[in-house]
């Protein structure tokens, strides 16, 4: 369906483009999910013991379209902060865990915002 109905701007598809793809697929709803560049930060202290925190600010463009009614059910950028912490000089904080936690929070917000 995307080959038959390509988006003019893949970063910001319009309502009409999403409805066309949904109709071509025979879908009731279309979800559009885009992960924007992650902003990262590492903080902490170490003397003999201490902690480090890795934070990732995750921003996602999220859209849900009702194909039959041709309207957005959700159309927002959602932002969340994920973090990973280590203590006592054991290991390092994980960038992947921080991003994963941020994405999970954004998706939870998105998927519980409409019926």
Secondary structure by P-SEA (a helix, b strand, c coil): ccccccccccccccaaaaaaaaaaacccbbbbbbbcbbbbbbbbccccccbbbbbbbcccbbbbbcccccccccbbbbbbbbbcccccccccccaaaaaaaaaaaaaaaaaaccc
